[in-house]
Amino acid sequence: MSAVGQRRTIAREATLSGVGLHLGEPCTLAFRPGGVGQGIVFRRVDLPDRPEIPARVGVAVEAQRRTQLGTGDDALHTVEHVLAAVAGAGIDDLVIEMDAAEPPILDGSSVEFLAALDGAGVVGHGGAADVLTLDEPVRVIDGESVYEAFPADELRVEVSIDFPHPLIGRQCGRYVVTPETFRRELAAARTFGFVREVEALRAMGLIKGASLENAVVLDETEVISDGLRWPDEFVRHKAMDCVGDLALAGARVQARIVAQKPSHRGTVTLVRALVRHGRLAGSGATPTPPPSSSRPPAQRHSVLGIEEIMKVLPHRYPFLLVDRIVELEEKTRVVGIKNVTINEPFFQGHFPGHPIMPGVLIVEAMAQTGGMLLLGAFPDPQDKVVYFTSLDNVKFRRPVKPGDQLRFELDIVQIRGPVCKMRGVAKVDGQVVCEADMAAMVRDR
């Protein structure tokens, strides 16, 4: 691995103003030097007490077409271009003051943010930078977005997109991300959109500040705004977005990231996996304490056998479909195992002579594994019951047959009141066979 560098901030303040892309409100944004070890912190100067939100994945929430930090009146929207410039410049400690909930969109890229940071003077200021590395590959699937991350001694981003438009189609880009290459190859790539989507997005309360001056806008055949800066500006912008969202790791990521059809939600999910499985090095200063809204450190438990599972889940033969829990991190993640044999009772009636495990039972087994995660947090799980309230983005990738071992991996993506949202995949021999987004709640029996 490459040597850990010195932490960096800016020498003086820099200010930009403009209108936000989605909320359409004017905003003045000021970059200010940060203290050693502070990390990247946003500050809302338009609100009482000037609340601060760290640029960390622990406070990221799901949002349409943007990266959002926090909820309610304190929330920050569409922060990805700002963070791309900060990460692209190799800055570790910075205060970003805003007098509105969304930074200005400017020209739709990160180049003006980067120019402001360059003008403020990027300087080393003591301590070793935090660096996040991997010891083994990580794979994440979020709807159509597929990510693989591999160990590397630098940040490499490989992105592929596919849009049914004559100017886009399938585009691929590979970038070794350094301050020099980011400035040259990614910073000026602008966000893009289609005329056919405008009415629907505005009905959702989005793109209120969009215009032909701050986005590449396409009709069915051509660009109707200013011309392209590169023929593949579209995939470059997606790569730039990835750099911005990766900044939510709270460290310099050193990994090879391969992203197919990336999205903000998918990349944030990837960052959660990187933080969970990666190794943090450097940290020349005492880290900033997490915000009160962050989750407590996860509690990892040993393998749970069928006896322990039956103490938690109410299911019994022939409907108990989880054999073993091999990983359990409280309020964070669970991994369960189901061994599929020809003796399963459902094989008697489901495709006799051609045994295939019913897809609905794969999903049910995944849900039971998720139930272990939710019920395991209660001291008396026998007094509780889990009700699954929704299933979304369910996909079956390949059949499951006798002799297969199903591995279910579920991660919590949001907890709001009694409702918990989870994202799950089922794998056989490392290959995804099923995936789904689930929502559930725990109730008294």
C-alpha positions as CSV (number, residue, x, y, z in Angstrom):
1,M,0.0,0.0,0.0
2,S,1.1,3.5,-0.7
3,A,2.2,5.7,2.2
4,V,-0.4,7.7,4.1
5,G,-0.2,11.4,3.2
6,Q,-0.5,14.4,5.4
7,R,-4.0,15.8,6.2
8,R,-5.0,18.8,4.0
9,T,-7.3,21.8,4.4
10,I,-7.4,25.2,2.7
11,A,-5.3,28.3,3.6
12,R,-8.2,30.8,3.5
13,E,-11.9,31.2,2.9
14,A,-13.7,31.0,-0.5
15,T,-17.3,31.8,-1.3
16,L,-19.7,30.9,-4.2
17,S,-23.4,31.8,-4.7
18,G,-26.1,30.4,-7.0
19,V,-29.4,28.6,-7.0
20,G,-29.9,25.0,-6.0
21,L,-30.8,22.3,-8.6
22,H,-33.7,20.6,-7.0
23,L,-35.1,23.0,-4.4
24,G,-34.5,26.0,-6.6
25,E,-33.5,28.3,-3.7
26,P,-30.6,30.7,-3.7
27,C,-27.6,29.7,-1.6
28,T,-24.3,31.2,-0.6
29,L,-21.7,28.6,0.2
30,A,-18.4,29.3,2.0
31,F,-15.4,27.0,2.3
32,R,-13.5,27.6,5.5
33,P,-10.4,25.9,6.9
34,G,-11.0,22.9,9.2
35,G,-9.2,21.8,12.3
36,V,-6.8,18.8,12.2
37,G,-8.9,15.6,12.4
38,Q,-12.2,17.4,12.1
39,G,-13.1,15.9,8.7
40,I,-15.6,17.4,6.3
41,V,-18.4,19.2,8.1
42,F,-21.4,21.1,6.7
43,R,-22.8,24.0,8.8
44,R,-26.2,25.6,8.2
45,V,-25.7,29.2,9.0
46,D,-29.3,30.1,8.2
47,L,-30.7,28.1,11.1
48,P,-30.7,28.8,14.8
49,D,-27.7,27.3,16.6
50,R,-26.0,26.9,13.2
51,P,-26.3,23.0,13.2
52,E,-23.5,20.9,11.8
53,I,-23.8,17.7,9.8
54,P,-20.6,15.7,9.1
55,A,-20.2,14.3,5.6
56,R,-20.4,10.7,6.7
57,V,-22.5,7.8,5.4
58,G,-24.0,7.3,8.9
59,V,-26.2,10.4,8.3
60,A,-27.0,9.8,4.6
61,V,-30.6,9.0,3.8
62,E,-32.4,7.8,0.7
63,A,-33.5,10.5,-1.7
64,Q,-34.6,10.9,-5.3
65,R,-31.9,11.8,-7.8
66,R,-29.5,13.3,-5.2
67,T,-27.4,12.6,-2.1
68,Q,-29.0,13.8,1.1
69,L,-27.5,14.2,4.6
70,G,-29.8,14.3,7.6
71,T,-33.6,14.7,7.8
72,G,-36.1,17.4,8.6
73,D,-35.3,21.1,8.5
74,D,-31.6,20.5,9.1
75,A,-31.2,18.3,6.0
76,L,-28.7,19.0,3.2
77,H,-29.7,18.1,-0.3
78,T,-27.6,17.4,-3.5
79,V,-24.2,17.6,-1.8
80,E,-22.5,15.2,-4.3
81,H,-20.9,17.8,-6.6
82,V,-19.4,19.8,-3.6
83,L,-18.1,16.6,-2.1
84,A,-16.6,15.5,-5.4
85,A,-14.6,18.7,-5.6
86,V,-13.4,18.3,-2.0
87,A,-12.4,14.7,-2.4
88,G,-11.0,15.3,-5.9
89,A,-8.7,18.0,-4.4
90,G,-7.6,15.6,-1.6
91,I,-8.9,17.7,1.2
92,D,-9.5,16.0,4.6
93,D,-10.6,18.8,7.0
94,L,-13.0,21.5,5.9
95,V,-16.0,23.5,7.0
96,I,-18.7,24.1,4.4
97,E,-21.1,26.8,5.5
98,M,-24.4,27.2,3.6
99,D,-27.3,29.6,4.1
100,A,-29.8,27.2,2.5
101,A,-30.5,23.5,2.4
102,E,-28.9,22.9,-1.0
103,P,-25.6,24.1,-2.5
104,P,-25.7,26.1,-5.7
105,I,-25.7,24.0,-8.9
106,L,-23.5,26.5,-10.7
107,D,-22.8,25.0,-14.2
108,G,-23.9,21.5,-13.2
109,S,-20.4,20.1,-12.6
110,S,-17.9,20.4,-9.7
111,V,-15.4,22.5,-11.6
112,E,-16.3,25.9,-10.0
113,F,-16.2,24.4,-6.5
114,L,-12.8,23.0,-7.4
115,A,-11.6,26.3,-8.7
116,A,-12.7,28.0,-5.5
117,L,-10.8,25.4,-3.4
118,D,-7.7,25.8,-5.6
119,G,-8.0,29.6,-5.2
120,A,-8.2,29.2,-1.4
121,G,-4.9,27.2,-1.4
122,V,-4.9,23.5,-0.5
123,V,-2.3,23.0,2.2
124,G,-1.0,20.3,4.5
125,H,-1.6,21.0,8.2
126,G,-0.4,18.1,10.3
127,G,-1.4,14.6,11.1
128,A,-1.8,11.6,8.9
129,A,-4.8,11.4,6.6
130,D,-7.3,8.6,7.2
131,V,-7.2,6.0,4.4
132,L,-9.7,3.3,3.9
133,T,-8.4,0.1,2.2
134,L,-9.8,-3.4,1.5
135,D,-8.3,-6.8,2.3
136,E,-10.9,-8.6,0.1
137,P,-13.4,-7.8,-2.6
138,V,-16.8,-6.3,-1.8
139,R,-19.9,-6.6,-4.0
140,V,-23.1,-4.6,-3.8
141,I,-26.3,-4.8,-5.9
142,D,-28.9,-2.1,-5.6
143,G,-31.6,-2.5,-8.2
144,E,-29.9,-2.0,-11.6
145,S,-26.8,-0.7,-10.0
146,V,-24.0,-3.3,-9.5
147,Y,-20.7,-2.5,-7.7
148,E,-17.6,-4.5,-7.1
149,A,-14.7,-3.1,-5.0
150,F,-11.2,-4.6,-5.0
151,P,-8.1,-4.0,-3.0
152,A,-5.8,-1.4,-4.6
153,D,-3.2,1.1,-3.5
154,E,-5.0,4.1,-5.1
155,L,-8.5,5.1,-6.0
156,R,-9.5,3.7,-9.4
157,V,-13.1,4.3,-10.6
158,E,-14.4,2.2,-13.5
159,V,-17.9,3.2,-14.6
160,S,-20.3,1.9,-17.3
161,I,-23.7,3.3,-18.2
162,D,-26.3,2.5,-20.7
163,F,-29.0,4.9,-21.9
164,P,-31.3,4.3,-24.9
165,H,-30.3,7.6,-26.6
166,P,-28.3,8.0,-29.8
167,L,-25.7,10.3,-28.1
168,I,-25.2,8.1,-25.1
169,G,-25.9,4.4,-25.5
170,R,-23.3,2.3,-23.6
171,Q,-20.3,4.3,-22.3
172,C,-17.4,3.2,-20.2
173,G,-14.7,5.1,-18.4
174,R,-11.7,4.2,-16.3
175,Y,-10.0,6.8,-14.1
176,V,-7.2,6.8,-11.6
177,V,-8.4,9.5,-9.3
178,T,-5.7,12.0,-8.2
179,P,-6.1,15.8,-7.8
180,E,-4.5,16.2,-11.2
181,T,-6.6,13.6,-13.1
182,F,-9.8,14.7,-11.3
183,R,-9.2,18.3,-12.4
184,R,-8.4,17.2,-15.9
185,E,-10.8,14.4,-16.6
186,L,-13.8,14.6,-14.3
187,A,-14.4,17.9,-12.6
188,A,-16.0,19.7,-15.5
189,A,-18.4,16.9,-16.5
190,R,-22.0,18.3,-16.1
191,T,-25.1,16.6,-14.9
192,F,-27.6,15.6,-17.6
193,G,-31.2,15.0,-18.1
194,F,-33.9,14.4,-20.7
195,V,-36.7,16.7,-21.8
196,R,-39.2,13.8,-21.5
197,E,-38.5,13.6,-17.7
198,V,-39.0,17.3,-16.9
199,E,-42.7,17.3,-16.2
200,A,-42.6,14.2,-14.0
201,L,-39.6,15.4,-12.0
202,R,-41.1,18.8,-11.4
203,A,-44.4,17.2,-10.3
204,M,-42.2,15.4,-7.6
205,G,-40.9,18.7,-6.4
206,L,-37.5,18.2,-8.1
207,I,-35.3,20.2,-10.6
208,K,-36.9,23.5,-9.6
209,G,-33.6,25.3,-10.3
210,A,-32.6,23.4,-13.5
211,S,-32.0,25.2,-16.7
212,L,-30.2,24.9,-20.0
213,E,-27.3,26.7,-18.4
214,N,-26.7,24.2,-15.5
215,A,-27.2,20.9,-17.2
216,V,-26.8,18.9,-20.4
217,V,-30.3,18.6,-21.6
218,L,-31.3,16.1,-24.4
219,D,-34.4,15.6,-26.4
220,E,-35.0,12.4,-28.3
221,T,-32.1,12.9,-30.7
222,E,-29.7,15.6,-29.6
223,V,-28.4,18.0,-27.0
224,I,-30.6,21.2,-26.9
225,S,-28.4,23.0,-24.3
226,D,-24.8,24.0,-24.7
227,G,-22.6,21.4,-26.6
228,L,-20.8,18.6,-24.9
229,R,-17.4,19.1,-23.3
230,W,-16.4,15.5,-24.2
231,P,-18.3,13.0,-26.3
232,D,-18.5,10.8,-23.2
233,E,-19.3,13.6,-20.8
234,F,-22.2,11.5,-19.5
235,V,-20.1,8.6,-18.1
236,R,-17.5,11.1,-16.8
237,H,-20.3,12.9,-14.8
238,K,-21.4,9.5,-13.3
239,A,-17.8,8.9,-12.3
240,M,-17.6,12.3,-10.8
241,D,-20.7,11.6,-8.8
242,C,-19.2,8.4,-7.5
243,V,-16.1,10.3,-6.3
244,G,-18.4,12.7,-4.4
245,D,-20.4,9.9,-2.8
246,L,-17.3,7.9,-1.9
247,A,-16.2,10.9,0.2
248,L,-19.0,9.9,2.7
249,A,-16.6,7.1,3.9
250,G,-14.9,9.9,5.9
251,A,-11.5,8.8,4.7
252,R,-9.5,8.7,1.4
253,V,-10.7,5.5,-0.3
254,Q,-8.0,3.4,-1.8
255,A,-9.8,0.7,-3.9
256,R,-10.7,-0.2,-7.4
257,I,-14.4,0.5,-7.8
258,V,-16.2,-1.1,-10.7
259,A,-19.7,0.4,-11.0
260,Q,-22.3,-0.6,-13.6
261,K,-25.2,1.8,-13.9
262,P,-24.3,3.6,-10.7
263,S,-26.9,5.6,-8.7
264,H,-26.6,7.9,-5.7
265,R,-28.5,5.4,-3.5
266,G,-26.4,2.5,-4.8
267,T,-23.1,4.3,-4.2
268,V,-24.1,5.2,-0.7
269,T,-24.9,1.6,-0.1
270,L,-21.5,0.6,-1.4
271,V,-19.9,3.1,1.0
272,R,-21.7,1.5,3.9
273,A,-20.2,-1.8,2.9
274,L,-16.7,-0.4,2.4
275,V,-16.8,1.2,5.9
276,R,-18.0,-2.1,7.4
277,H,-15.5,-4.3,5.7
278,G,-12.5,-2.0,5.1
279,R,-9.5,-1.2,7.1
280,L,-8.8,2.4,8.4
281,A,-5.2,3.5,8.6
282,G,-3.5,6.9,9.3
283,S,-5.6,8.9,11.6
284,G,-3.0,11.2,12.9
285,A,-5.5,13.1,15.0
286,T,-8.2,12.2,17.5
287,P,-11.4,11.5,15.4
288,T,-14.4,13.8,15.7
289,P,-17.1,12.1,17.9
290,P,-20.0,10.9,15.9
291,P,-23.2,12.9,15.9
292,S,-26.0,12.0,18.2
293,S,-28.1,10.6,15.3
294,S,-25.4,8.1,14.4
295,R,-25.9,4.4,15.2
296,P,-24.0,3.0,18.1
297,P,-21.1,0.6,17.4
298,A,-22.4,-2.7,16.0
299,Q,-22.3,-5.7,18.3
300,R,-20.9,-8.8,16.5
301,H,-22.2,-12.2,17.7
302,S,-20.9,-15.7,17.1
303,V,-22.6,-18.3,14.9
304,L,-26.1,-19.1,16.0
305,G,-27.3,-22.7,15.4
306,I,-30.9,-23.9,14.9
307,E,-31.5,-24.1,18.6
308,E,-30.8,-20.4,19.1
309,I,-32.8,-19.5,16.0
310,M,-35.9,-21.4,17.3
311,K,-35.6,-19.3,20.5
312,V,-36.0,-16.1,18.4
313,L,-38.2,-17.0,15.4
314,P,-41.8,-18.3,15.9
315,H,-41.6,-20.5,12.7
316,R,-41.5,-24.3,12.9
317,Y,-41.3,-27.2,10.4
318,P,-42.0,-27.2,7.6
319,F,-41.8,-23.4,7.4
320,L,-38.6,-22.6,9.3
321,L,-36.2,-22.0,6.4
322,V,-33.0,-20.7,8.1
323,D,-30.5,-23.3,9.4
324,R,-27.7,-21.1,10.8
325,I,-26.8,-17.4,11.4
326,V,-23.1,-16.9,10.6
327,E,-22.9,-13.1,11.1
328,L,-25.0,-10.7,13.2
329,E,-24.2,-7.1,13.8
330,E,-26.9,-5.5,15.9
331,K,-29.1,-3.0,14.0
332,T,-26.7,-3.2,11.0
333,R,-26.3,-6.6,9.2
334,V,-27.1,-10.3,9.3
335,V,-25.9,-13.3,7.3
336,G,-27.9,-16.5,7.3
337,I,-27.5,-20.0,5.7
338,K,-30.1,-22.3,4.3
339,N,-29.0,-25.8,3.1
340,V,-31.3,-27.0,0.3
341,T,-31.9,-30.7,0.1
342,I,-34.1,-33.0,-1.9
343,N,-36.0,-33.8,1.3
344,E,-37.6,-30.4,1.4
345,P,-41.4,-30.9,1.6
346,F,-42.1,-28.4,-1.2
347,F,-40.2,-30.5,-3.8
348,Q,-43.0,-33.0,-3.7
349,G,-45.3,-30.7,-5.5
350,H,-43.1,-28.0,-7.1
351,F,-41.9,-29.2,-10.5
352,P,-41.7,-32.9,-9.7
353,G,-38.9,-34.5,-11.6
354,H,-37.2,-31.1,-12.0
355,P,-36.8,-29.8,-8.5
356,I,-36.4,-26.0,-8.2
357,M,-36.9,-24.1,-4.9
358,P,-39.9,-21.8,-5.2
359,G,-38.8,-18.2,-5.5
360,V,-41.4,-17.1,-2.9
361,L,-39.7,-19.4,-0.4
362,I,-36.3,-18.0,-1.2
363,V,-37.8,-14.5,-0.3
364,E,-39.4,-16.0,2.8
365,A,-36.1,-17.5,4.0
366,M,-34.5,-14.1,3.3
367,A,-37.2,-12.4,5.4
368,Q,-36.7,-14.9,8.2
369,T,-33.0,-14.1,8.2
370,G,-33.9,-10.4,8.5
371,G,-36.3,-11.2,11.3
372,M,-33.3,-12.6,13.3
373,L,-31.7,-9.2,12.9
374,L,-34.7,-7.3,14.2
375,L,-35.8,-9.7,16.9
376,G,-32.3,-10.3,18.1
377,A,-32.1,-6.7,19.4
378,F,-34.9,-7.4,22.0
379,P,-34.2,-9.1,25.4
380,D,-37.4,-11.1,25.1
381,P,-37.9,-11.9,21.4
382,Q,-40.5,-14.5,22.2
383,D,-42.8,-11.7,23.1
384,K,-42.4,-9.9,19.8
385,V,-43.3,-10.7,16.1
386,V,-42.0,-9.2,12.9
387,Y,-44.5,-8.1,10.2
388,F,-43.0,-7.5,6.8
389,T,-44.9,-4.5,5.3
390,S,-43.5,-4.3,1.8
391,L,-41.3,-5.9,-0.9
392,D,-39.7,-3.9,-3.7
393,N,-37.2,-4.6,-6.5
394,V,-37.5,-8.4,-6.1
395,K,-35.4,-10.1,-8.8
396,F,-34.7,-13.8,-9.3
397,R,-31.3,-14.3,-11.1
398,R,-31.0,-18.1,-11.4
399,P,-32.7,-21.3,-10.1
400,V,-31.9,-22.9,-6.7
401,K,-31.7,-26.7,-6.7
402,P,-31.1,-29.5,-4.2
403,G,-27.5,-29.5,-3.0
404,D,-27.2,-25.7,-3.1
405,Q,-26.4,-23.7,0.0
406,L,-28.2,-20.4,0.1
407,R,-26.4,-17.5,1.8
408,F,-28.6,-14.6,2.8
409,E,-27.0,-11.2,3.4
410,L,-29.2,-8.4,4.7
411,D,-28.2,-4.8,5.6
412,I,-30.4,-2.2,7.3
413,V,-30.6,0.9,5.2
414,Q,-33.0,3.0,7.3
415,I,-34.8,2.9,10.7
416,R,-37.6,5.3,11.1
417,G,-39.8,4.8,14.2
418,P,-41.1,1.2,14.2
419,V,-40.3,0.7,10.5
420,C,-37.1,-0.8,9.3
421,K,-35.9,-1.0,5.7
422,M,-33.5,-3.7,4.7
423,R,-31.7,-4.6,1.5
424,G,-31.1,-8.3,1.0
425,V,-29.4,-10.7,-1.5
426,A,-29.3,-14.4,-1.7
427,K,-26.2,-16.1,-3.1
428,V,-25.2,-19.6,-4.1
429,D,-21.5,-20.2,-4.6
430,G,-20.9,-16.4,-4.5
431,Q,-23.4,-15.8,-7.3
432,V,-26.5,-13.7,-6.6
433,V,-29.7,-15.8,-7.1
434,C,-32.2,-13.4,-5.6
435,E,-32.4,-9.8,-4.3
436,A,-35.1,-7.7,-2.7
437,D,-35.7,-4.5,-0.7
438,M,-37.8,-5.2,2.4
439,A,-39.6,-3.1,5.0
440,A,-40.8,-4.6,8.3
441,M,-41.9,-3.6,11.8
442,V,-41.7,-5.3,15.2
443,R,-44.8,-5.6,17.2
444,D,-45.9,-7.1,20.5
445,R,-47.5,-10.5,20.1
